[in-house]
Amino acid sequence: MSDAAQQTTASGNESLGKKPFKRSRSHFADRVTADGRDGWPVEAGRYRLVVSRACPWASRALISRRLLGLEGALSLAVTDPIQDDRSWRFTLDLDGRDPVLGIRYLSEAYDARETGYPGGVSVPALVDVPSGKLVTNDYQQLTLDLATQWSALHRPGAPDLYPEPLREEIDAVMEGIYRDVNNGVYRAGFASSQGEYEDACRDVFRRLEETSRRLADRRYLVGDTITEADIRLFTTLVRFDAVYHGHFKCNLWKLTEDPVLWAYARDLYQTPGFGDTVDFDHIKRHYYQVHTGINPTAIVPLGPDLAGWLTPHHRHKLGGSPFGSGTAPGPVPEREEVPPEGRP
């Protein structure tokens, strides 16, 4: 494995080295829309969502897809959490090939779209099944489009994850969380100097403390129901004690030491569509075994104890309802269930 592959983080869309950590913009930013304005119309069965359960950016798409009931319209491919020098691979599937796309590596879909593309191979990725070409790896826009452009294919009772009257507030909340928390843990973990690390780490905990105060008397970040903002915060919180606290040195305190954030995270984890997409085994093995520049021994720690994720949270006393006037998603399709080793 090359040094570049060893240092690839969970989305593969990062620029590392001696310079300060910088997350690169998604190179393929086409959108799948109801009107097909970019040449990619919403169409049941046409696209395949490729994810790693280790990746927080891909986890957003996993959760959105479940909450919106898009399992029957948008098929799912799950990569091995351990990458090699060609990045994300389908070694979890029979014969090491994705059964729908027929490829061994996600990079093959990137190559079909742009031969010799020099950038990273990142997830989540939306692939056009008929052509085998990558459509988009724009993780920021993808889930917003699932919530708004794919509405004709949503299940009955699907929640509105990006309600129009609240979008300005949702966007503002998400911007701070992305900068200081979602991306902040990476800035700390891949810092190349003491000062860079300390600045990033302080940003992480400053924003977490502000968010804890915000959630002290409200169940969700914006409004009375789950929105895109909650999904984006959750995917970092659920990884915090397992990898970011130790592996990325974000260790001023653990998630379990903040009563508000810990209860909030448990509330979401126990909500259908959230915890049933989380694979702690994939998360831990990816971070500790792929990031050999940070963890050269590739030893995966035994802890933390996951049993706490299933303990009562009492957040319902704050009011609100996860799905508003809608309903919870149905059972996880059998082929998409997280194996026992990945669950509490």
Secondary structure as GFF3:
##gff-version 3
##sequence-region A 1 344
A	DSSP	alpha_helix	3	6	.	.	.	ID=ss1
A	DSSP	beta_strand	14	15	.	.	.	ID=ss2
A	DSSP	beta_strand	22	23	.	.	.	ID=ss3
A	DSSP	beta_strand	47	51	.	.	.	ID=ss4
A	DSSP	alpha_helix	56	68	.	.	.	ID=ss5
A	DSSP	beta_strand	75	78	.	.	.	ID=ss6
A	DSSP	three_ten_helix	94	96	.	.	.	ID=ss7
A	DSSP	alpha_helix	107	113	.	.	.	ID=ss8
A	DSSP	beta_strand	125	128	.	.	.	ID=ss9
A	DSSP	beta_strand	133	136	.	.	.	ID=ss10
A	DSSP	alpha_helix	139	148	.	.	.	ID=ss11
A	DSSP	three_ten_helix	151	153	.	.	.	ID=ss12
A	DSSP	three_ten_helix	164	166	.	.	.	ID=ss13
A	DSSP	alpha_helix	167	177	.	.	.	ID=ss14
A	DSSP	pi_helix	178	182	.	.	.	ID=ss15
A	DSSP	alpha_helix	184	189	.	.	.	ID=ss16
A	DSSP	alpha_helix	194	215	.	.	.	ID=ss17
A	DSSP	alpha_helix	228	239	.	.	.	ID=ss18
A	DSSP	pi_helix	240	244	.	.	.	ID=ss19
A	DSSP	three_ten_helix	255	257	.	.	.	ID=ss20
A	DSSP	alpha_helix	259	269	.	.	.	ID=ss21
A	DSSP	three_ten_helix	275	277	.	.	.	ID=ss22
A	DSSP	alpha_helix	280	290	.	.	.	ID=ss23
A	DSSP	three_ten_helix	307	310	.	.	.	ID=ss24
A	DSSP	three_ten_helix	315	318	.	.	.	ID=ss25
A	DSSP	three_ten_helix	334	336	.	.	.	ID=ss26
A	DSSP	three_ten_helix	340	342	.	.	.	ID=ss27
###
